[in-house]
Amino acid sequence: PVLQIGPEYTFYEKLTTDSVDKLISDLKAKA
């Protein structure tokens, strides 16, 4: 399964720690 958050984000189930950190940072920046 693929989790899509907006057109610029596509994350797969198996995420790396860096990917998770980046996702959280990006979401916080947009909040």
C-alpha positions in Angstrom: 0.0 0.0 0.0 1.1 3.5 -0.8 0.3 6.5 1.4 0.0 9.7 -0.6 -0.1 13.0 1.1 -0.5 15.7 -1.6 0.9 15.3 -5.1 4.5 15.8 -3.9 4.6 13.1 -1.3 4.5 9.4 -1.9 5.6 7.2 1.0 5.7 3.4 1.0 4.9 1.2 4.0 8.6 0.5 4.6 10.0 4.0 5.4 13.5 4.9 6.4 14.0 6.9 9.6 15.1 9.9 7.5 12.0 9.7 5.4 9.8 9.7 8.5 11.7 12.6 10.0 11.4 14.6 6.8 7.7 13.8 6.5 7.1 15.0 10.1 9.1 18.1 9.6 7.3 18.9 6.4 3.9 18.4 8.0 4.9 20.6 10.9 6.1 23.3 8.6 2.8 23.3 6.7 0.7 23.3 9.9 
